[in-house]
Every structure is written in C-alpha cells, then in structure tokens.
C-alpha cells in the first residue's frame, strides 16, 4: 500500500508540474502574439460623421461629335469640403475640361463652383462655392500615421448615383506608391487600398476609422481587382496651403536636366566618354545631362554624368518619377540624393530654390 500511495503522490506532483509548465508556455505565447480583434468594425457612425463633408461634382464640357459638331456633355466626380466658407478639394482630372461646375451637397442643394487652383501633375484641384449655410469641413489626419493593414473607408459619388455617398471599405495595402496614369501623369506618394474606387468616386475622401481624411481617391489600376490609389493627405494639404496663401503652388527647382537610363542610352553615354560602361543594361536611374549655373545642383557639387538612384531613400526608376518626387517638396527644403559617380555611390544634399509656376 505504501508503494501505491508513493506512486500516486509522485504522479500527482508530475501532473501539477506539467500543468504549471503548460500555463507558463501559454502565458509566454500570449505575451508575444499580437492582440488583434478579428471582428469587423461597424462603420455606420464614421459614415454619418463624414457624409456631410462629401459632395458630388458635376461638370459640363463641350466636345466635338463624330460629325465635328460641338456637343455639351456631362461627367460626374466627387469632392470633399475643407472649410466652412466653401472651399472643396477634388481631382484635377475631374474638372480640367469643365465649362461649368456644379456641386451637390449632402442635403441635395446645388451650387455653382469656381476653380481656385489646379495642380495637374499631382491630380489635385481646389474649387469654391458661395453659400450662406455653414458647411461642415472634414478633419485631416497625417498620412504618415497610416500603417499597412489599417482599415480605411472610401466615399464618393460613384457612377453619379443620387443621394448619400457610396461607401466602400478596405485596408491600406501599401504606401508611397508611384504610378503612371492613363493620361501620362506620374503620381507619387500614393496610398494603395483595396477599398473599391469606382467611376465617380474620383476626388472623394479616403478616411480612417475616426473619420479623418488620409487621402483623396484618385485612380484605379485597370485590369486588376481591388487595387485603387489615393493621394496622401500630407501632399494634399501642402498644395492646398500654397494655393490659399499664394494663389499658386510654390514649385521647387533643382537645376538638373536629366534623362531616364535605358540600355541604348547607357551604351551611348559609354561611347562618348561617360564612366558608365560597367553598368548593367537594365540598371534603373536618372542620368544628369546638364546642370544650370548658380542652381541648387551646381552648388551641391553634382556633376553631369552622375546617376541619381534615389531621393530621400526612395528609389528613382525614371526621370518623370524623380521630378514628381521633387515636386512634393517646397522651395527651401533640403533633399538628399544617392548617386553613382564612376564606381562609387555617394550621398549629396541640395537646398531647393523657387522655380517658375508649372500649372
């Protein structure tokens, strides 16, 4: 009996030890596993909060039909109210050919709008309506605070449907995307999302779950499902502030004349004496061809023949991409370029100055 009792005691101690170890392991796993709430959030309160700031934008244009007879045509887009006195942000491609612009508010009242300023190369436009009613502007949130995987909501006047805004939701799929649009614009600092952005949604807001603006819906990737893009709120705010303060965007100048590298161009530069013969023919970057006298580039020590491969640690694959990234900065800003000179990679800083208006 004593042996049996002793065996049972040892068995109980072993079980207690096993339970204790299992608990410790579970505690350790739980402490290192991200705590996530897998339930989908309700968006109703956020939508109710944002909707009064979302407007429909209807434009009329004059176009020639196949018999070359002028015809008035209409198109629809979206916009978002940014001030109580009637300033509205939309996409440049929504209003660029407009003969007349009508804005339809959330209460279905209609106002004529005027163009305050355009930023074609970033697809941003600022328009204004005159009304005595107090409008509800949207709140901004810095797009830098967005993380890949965050929930976002796209609102807009999809397909010109009357009534409250059309709402879709998704996540942030990527940040700082560079895309080429169908009308040959290079757009930088774009937010990629799988929230559906449909025809008519262009110019509408992309908001976080707090209802604050993180982007302006701009374009989709044709032939792909669930890939839409919005212009980052930080870039939108930078251009809006310029338009309101100066009446135009303060465009920076670097003094560089460049060209995108391609196999034939690399071969040509090598033949005329540039030290680029060791570059792979598929190497991506921008060759500096000329540098203006007394320009930021000349003062920084950049030389013709240098190859720009990144700006502020963002890869540069072509000249249009480089220029678009540069336009995101203001005169007086310092930018850091990584370049290839000969066989050496070096970093050079330059202080941008003021360029002529390119609007």
MARFIFI-694603 format. One line per field, with one value per residue (C-alpha): residue in one letter; x, y, z; residue number from 1. Coordinates in steps of 0.1 Angstrom, whole numbers, plus 5000, padded with zeros to 4 digits. Last residue first. Layout:
REM residues N
residuo = a,...
X = X,...
Y = Y,...
Z = Z,...
num = NUM,...
END
This chain:
REM residues 359
residuo = x,x,x,x,x,x,x,x,x,x,x,x,x,x,x,x,x,x,x,x,x,x,x,x,x,x,x,x,x,x,x,x,x,x,x,x,x,x,x,x,x,x,x,x,x,x,x,x,x,x,x,x,x,x,x,x,x,x,x,x,x,x,x,x,x,x,x,x,x,x,x,x,x,x,x,x,x,x,x,x,x,x,x,x,x,x,x,x,x,x,x,x,x,x,x,x,x,x,x,x,x,x,x,x,x,x,x,x,x,x,x,x,x,x,x,x,x,x,x,x,x,x,x,x,x,x,x,x,x,x,x,x,x,x,x,x,x,x,x,x,x,x,x,x,x,x,x,x,x,x,x,x,x,x,x,x,x,x,x,x,x,x,x,x,x,x,x,x,x,x,x,x,x,x,x,x,x,x,x,x,x,x,x,x,x,x,x,x,x,x,x,x,x,x,x,x,x,x,x,x,x,x,x,x,x,x,x,x,x,x,x,x,x,x,x,x,x,x,x,x,x,x,x,x,x,x,x,x,x,x,x,x,x,x,x,x,x,x,x,x,x,x,x,x,x,x,x,x,x,x,x,x,x,x,x,x,x,x,x,x,x,x,x,x,x,x,x,x,x,x,x,x,x,x,x,x,x,x,x,x,x,x,x,x,x,x,x,x,x,x,x,x,x,x,x,x,x,x,x,x,x,x,x,x,x,x,x,x,x,x,x,x,x,x,x,x,x,x,x,x,x,x,x,x,x,x,x,x,x,x,x,x,x,x,x,x,x,x,x,x,x,x,x,x,x,x,x,x,x,x,x,x,x,x,x,x,x,x,x
X = 5004,5042,5050,5086,5110,5120,5150,5159,5187,5210,5224,5247,5251,5277,5279,5313,5322,5321,5297,5265,5241,5220,5202,5192,5168,5169,5137,5140,5115,5089,5090,5065,5076,5109,5091,5073,5106,5123,5094,5094,5131,5129,5135,5142,5142,5131,5159,5153,5158,5172,5193,5206,5234,5262,5273,5270,5282,5266,5286,5257,5261,5257,5225,5210,5215,5242,5246,5222,5233,5232,5229,5223,5215,5184,5182,5175,5202,5188,5219,5242,5266,5303,5304,5292,5323,5310,5333,5311,5308,5297,5269,5257,5257,5238,5213,5207,5202,5178,5185,5159,5171,5182,5183,5190,5187,5170,5139,5109,5073,5054,5019,4996,4973,5000,4983,4953,4970,5001,4980,4961,4993,5008,4975,4971,5006,5000,4966,4982,4967,4946,4950,4929,4938,4910,4907,4932,4926,4929,4947,4924,4926,4923,4906,4919,4938,4940,4910,4896,4865,4879,4880,4904,4892,4896,4878,4862,4880,4875,4845,4826,4837,4846,4872,4867,4886,4916,4940,4972,4982,5001,5033,5039,5018,5034,5009,5006,4968,4964,4982,5017,5020,5045,5034,5043,5022,5008,4977,4958,4927,4892,4858,4833,4807,4785,4776,4740,4715,4719,4741,4767,4785,4801,4796,4821,4833,4863,4868,4901,4912,4949,4968,4998,5001,4988,5005,5024,4990,4986,4950,4927,4892,4864,4846,4809,4793,4776,4748,4753,4767,4794,4812,4849,4873,4907,4923,4947,4959,4996,5009,4978,4979,4949,4937,4906,4882,4847,4816,4779,4757,4731,4712,4709,4713,4747,4758,4757,4785,4780,4810,4806,4828,4849,4879,4902,4874,4876,4912,4923,4908,4887,4892,4864,4865,4830,4832,4832,4864,4877,4846,4853,4849,4833,4831,4805,4805,4784,4784,4776,4780,4800,4795,4826,4805,4819,4810,4830,4832,4820,4821,4797,4808,4791,4808,4791,4799,4813,4816,4781,4790,4819,4802,4774,4800,4820,4790,4779,4814,4809,4843,4849,4857,4892,4903,4940,4965,4998,5013,5044,5026,5001,5029,5047,5015,5007,5042,5039,5005,5019,5048,5024,5001,5031,5044,5010,5007,5042,5033,5001,5021,5046,5019,5001,5034,5040,5005,5010,5043,5028,5000
Y = 5748,5749,5780,5791,5776,5786,5771,5736,5730,5702,5672,5646,5609,5588,5555,5549,5532,5563,5586,5568,5590,5590,5623,5640,5669,5702,5723,5760,5758,5732,5694,5671,5685,5666,5633,5641,5651,5618,5597,5616,5610,5572,5545,5565,5545,5564,5569,5607,5607,5576,5563,5596,5588,5615,5622,5659,5668,5674,5695,5710,5745,5733,5713,5742,5764,5790,5777,5751,5714,5693,5656,5640,5604,5591,5556,5519,5494,5470,5474,5466,5494,5488,5511,5541,5562,5588,5591,5594,5556,5550,5576,5559,5524,5536,5554,5522,5501,5526,5553,5580,5615,5646,5683,5694,5729,5718,5739,5739,5747,5771,5762,5791,5816,5823,5816,5795,5777,5770,5757,5735,5721,5710,5698,5674,5661,5653,5638,5612,5610,5578,5547,5516,5480,5456,5438,5445,5452,5489,5500,5525,5563,5593,5590,5618,5607,5604,5624,5619,5598,5581,5548,5563,5583,5582,5613,5619,5634,5604,5583,5590,5558,5533,5532,5499,5497,5475,5504,5518,5552,5574,5593,5599,5604,5603,5617,5602,5605,5568,5572,5561,5551,5557,5541,5558,5534,5499,5477,5501,5482,5481,5498,5511,5538,5555,5590,5599,5606,5605,5579,5596,5563,5565,5599,5594,5577,5554,5540,5528,5500,5498,5469,5490,5517,5553,5579,5594,5601,5629,5633,5660,5669,5673,5706,5710,5739,5768,5780,5813,5798,5806,5776,5770,5748,5734,5709,5679,5655,5657,5669,5689,5711,5734,5765,5784,5769,5783,5764,5766,5754,5726,5716,5678,5679,5662,5690,5690,5710,5722,5730,5747,5746,5719,5705,5701,5695,5657,5653,5678,5657,5673,5696,5720,5755,5767,5790,5763,5748,5715,5702,5670,5663,5638,5631,5632,5639,5660,5666,5696,5689,5708,5693,5676,5649,5623,5645,5675,5682,5709,5701,5701,5692,5675,5673,5653,5664,5648,5668,5659,5622,5621,5618,5595,5573,5571,5562,5535,5519,5490,5473,5437,5412,5398,5419,5415,5410,5404,5371,5376,5377,5351,5326,5333,5328,5296,5283,5292,5276,5244,5244,5247,5219,5196,5203,5196,5164,5153,5160,5140,5110,5112,5111,5082,5062,5068,5057,5026,5019,5023,5000
Z = 4365,4360,4380,4376,4401,4436,4454,4465,4490,4480,4498,4482,4490,4473,4454,4438,4405,4384,4402,4413,4432,4464,4467,4499,4498,4517,4516,4508,4479,4488,4484,4467,4434,4438,4440,4407,4391,4400,4388,4355,4352,4356,4382,4413,4446,4477,4502,4503,4466,4450,4420,4405,4381,4378,4342,4345,4380,4414,4438,4458,4445,4409,4418,4438,4407,4400,4365,4354,4354,4323,4314,4348,4342,4360,4375,4368,4357,4330,4308,4338,4345,4339,4309,4328,4330,4305,4275,4244,4239,4275,4272,4240,4256,4287,4264,4244,4275,4292,4318,4322,4313,4333,4333,4368,4382,4415,4414,4438,4428,4451,4441,4431,4446,4472,4506,4495,4467,4488,4517,4493,4479,4512,4525,4495,4500,4536,4528,4505,4470,4468,4448,4440,4435,4444,4411,4383,4346,4350,4382,4399,4403,4425,4459,4481,4512,4550,4559,4593,4600,4631,4612,4587,4557,4519,4506,4472,4442,4420,4433,4400,4384,4412,4440,4458,4491,4482,4490,4477,4491,4467,4475,4438,4407,4372,4348,4313,4308,4315,4349,4358,4394,4423,4456,4489,4510,4505,4510,4533,4541,4528,4529,4504,4507,4481,4492,4501,4474,4436,4418,4396,4390,4425,4441,4468,4500,4505,4540,4555,4578,4587,4572,4560,4586,4584,4607,4578,4561,4587,4597,4583,4595,4570,4568,4577,4558,4574,4551,4534,4502,4477,4462,4458,4439,4447,4423,4428,4402,4413,4379,4373,4404,4399,4416,4427,4401,4405,4417,4410,4438,4443,4474,4477,4516,4512,4489,4451,4434,4399,4376,4342,4311,4327,4309,4340,4365,4373,4361,4387,4415,4442,4471,4482,4497,4508,4538,4564,4551,4537,4519,4500,4463,4439,4402,4375,4338,4314,4277,4256,4219,4193,4158,4143,4126,4150,4180,4191,4228,4251,4288,4317,4352,4381,4415,4443,4478,4509,4542,4554,4549,4573,4607,4594,4578,4610,4630,4605,4601,4625,4630,4617,4645,4645,4675,4675,4703,4687,4700,4722,4756,4746,4737,4770,4790,4771,4779,4815,4818,4801,4826,4856,4843,4838,4873,4888,4868,4880,4916,4912,4897,4926,4951,4933,4933,4970,4978,4957,4974,5009,5000
num = 359,358,357,356,355,354,353,352,351,350,349,348,347,346,345,344,343,342,341,340,339,338,337,336,335,334,333,332,331,330,329,328,327,326,325,324,323,322,321,320,319,318,317,316,315,314,313,312,311,310,309,308,307,306,305,304,303,302,301,300,299,298,297,296,295,294,293,292,291,290,289,288,287,286,285,284,283,282,281,280,279,278,277,276,275,274,273,272,271,270,269,268,267,266,265,264,263,262,261,260,259,258,257,256,255,254,253,252,251,250,249,248,247,246,245,244,243,242,241,240,239,238,237,236,235,234,233,232,231,230,229,228,227,226,225,224,223,222,221,220,219,218,217,216,215,214,213,212,211,210,209,208,207,206,205,204,203,202,201,200,199,198,197,196,195,194,193,192,191,190,189,188,187,186,185,184,183,182,181,180,179,178,177,176,175,174,173,172,171,170,169,168,167,166,165,164,163,162,161,160,159,158,157,156,155,154,153,152,151,150,149,148,147,146,145,144,143,142,141,140,139,138,137,136,135,134,133,132,131,130,129,128,127,126,125,124,123,122,121,120,119,118,117,116,115,114,113,112,111,110,109,108,107,106,105,104,103,102,101,100,99,98,97,96,95,94,93,92,91,90,89,88,87,86,85,84,83,82,81,80,79,78,77,76,75,74,73,72,71,70,69,68,67,66,65,64,63,62,61,60,59,58,57,56,55,54,53,52,51,50,49,48,47,46,45,44,43,42,41,40,39,38,37,36,35,34,33,32,31,30,29,28,27,26,25,24,23,22,21,20,19,18,17,16,15,14,13,12,11,10,9,8,7,6,5,4,3,2,1
END
